[in-house]
């Protein structure tokens, strides 16, 4: 599921679901993932859910495409109001949950079109990641630019001088990725522009994360952190205080 697609195979002309009209129905569009040739079509333009794009027919999405069925974000069922990315990432680093709505509706509950019953704002690392992936990096969520939340191959052009402050990063393990209570990752982008250092003060947590990543080193990793310049060129560092800051995806590097 995606809230935007491309009209052309070269992926130069973007179309957002919120800008789509009836004339866009029934037309094949291209998945935002350049490695995926899924046929994308406009859905729910006049339905009870907000308009979105999803694949239909063959070819479908490649395995574990971030714009496929594994992306559970749908704006109908998530609360945009009061979402603050910096606060959400800070809570992830502290191992705390954000102040959630008391409404118990599940995102999987599709029986209502009352937008006032949105369950909660995105608060886990996977929920925030899926929200960012569903949107174009040039789009906004509660007046916050998506590209300023998630550092990935789409938004890398927005970081010519480095990654500073609260961000989610999409990364992969370096060949030798751990040493002296630190873990080292690199951008999951064709040019591998930046390296990322995770610093641990808790040795037990360090060993848990190290072992988890070692056993999943062929997969894409997302990390929530507060990034600052390290002593090494093009390397940025963040503390890692809890497991809620890191998620291994099913997508292979």
TAJO-V573289 format. One record per helix or strand. SS is the DSSP state (a for helix, b for strand). FROM is the first residue (numbers start at 0). TO is the last residue. Records with the same first field share a line. If there is no record, write none. Layout:
SS=FROM-TO + FROM-TO
This chain:
b=1-1 + 3-5 + 13-15 + 28-29 + 38-42 + 51-54 + 77-77 + 119-119 + 139-140 + 143-144 + 149-150 + 164-178 + 181-186 + 194-198 + 218-228 + 234-238 + 245-251
a=16-18 + 21-23 + 74-76 + 84-93 + 114-116 + 124-133 + 145-147 + 155-157 + 202-213 + 242-244
